[in-house]
Amino acid sequence: MPVHFSAAEMSARQHRLLAEMARGKLDGMLLFAQESMFWLTGYDTFGFCFFQCLYVGADGRAALLTRSADLRQAQHTSNLEDIRIWKDAVDSDPVRDLVAMLADLGAKGRLGVEYDSYGLTAYRGRQLDAALAGKAELIDASRLVPRLRCTKSAEEIVCVREAARLSDLADKAAIDLLRPGADEGEILAAQHAAIFAGGGDYPANEFIIGSGADALLCRYKSGRRKLDANDQLTLEFAGAFRHYHAAIMRTHVVGEPRPLHLSYHAAAKEALLACEAEFRPGRTAGDVYAAHARVFDAHGLKSHRLNACGYALGAKFTPSWMDPPMFYEGNDWVIAGNQVYFAHMILMDSATRTALCLGRTYLVGEKGAEPLNAADLSLVAR
């Protein structure tokens, strides 16, 4: 498969990275996050569960060290020309091979490292520090590329909008099956089918689905059940296109809604719209959280809400589609135009076993937020 973006787009991304490296006085970057590699080169794989590293020099030279299983993957999906292989063997040492590659490339000085990434385990990180001690100064640059990725280009926004379209198809697929006796597995299958049939990708993490008492869970878990005549179903899912995500979160009701479902839904909708009003350039992630907390607390729901209410979205890989920043108290991340955010209002009342969740994805414009999916925020009851 080719790189999914134009040559001009990929060149612009590289220039943005090199500019930030120059600002931080970095002579090179050691990229371990798969998201960083995909964003910069188009390289698309789940092989980051094994050791691999993309080196980028201040002069723009790039070289990938990976396994033989990913050689053709890198050749077919990226714009990389320098691809090197470390060999699987009883005595293999990929960090040693990385040090040799860096020496061959003349890499030295201040090297930024993506320490905070799923692609670099603590075990390999310790090896890296020891192997490069005295050879280079390693600087934690884990936040550099994620900050660049947060602001989307026009070509990226096209992918985000397509992901949002797919998320709405998945939303409709679930609602169409909502009834007493419906199997959670059938609902989950219908959502995935809608996305795959529409040209989408696997999401970066599992969809959340839970009914009855399980509707109060904010994570996927194994096991299925059928919906009762009076029930509640919490769903959190995302359309994914070229790995870009657009998420929705809903709690639906089977049968007659409880009074708490109605009052909690009204509060969640109010809180979501209050957060939406904060999605404009110059506001902060902390401002978004404060709006969420202010509304829920005014309704006496502080004990039922969470300590975070959303996060950025973009091109992400397993195990999570969450990107920084997250919306929590005091987060001073400044929101800017062309950024994509998912806001989720989550109420979990353990005493009454009542759940009510409501969330959708937004694109920040120069003057405010554009909802990209879940246009109808009404409580669904079947």
Buried (B, 14 or more C-beta within 10 A) or exposed (E): EEBBBEEEBBEBBBEBBBEBBEEEEBBBBBBBBBBBBBBBBBBBBEBBEBBBBBBBBBEEBBBBBBBEEBBEBBEEBBBBEBBBBBEEEEEEBBBEBBBBBBEEBEBBBBBBBBBBBBBBEEEBBEBBEEBBEEBBEBBEBBEBBBEBBBBBBEBBBBBBBBBBBBBBBBBEBBBEBBEEEBEBEBBBEBBBEBBEEBEBBEBBBBBBBBBBEBBBBBEEEEEBBBBBEEBBBBBBBBBBBBBBBBBBBBBBBBBEBBEBBBBBBEBBBBBBBBBBBBBBBEBBBBBBBBBBBEBBEEBEBEEBBBEBBBBBBBBBBBEEBBBBBBBBEEBEBEBBEBBBBBBBBBBBBEEEBBBBBBBBBBBBBEEEBBBBBBEEBEBBBB
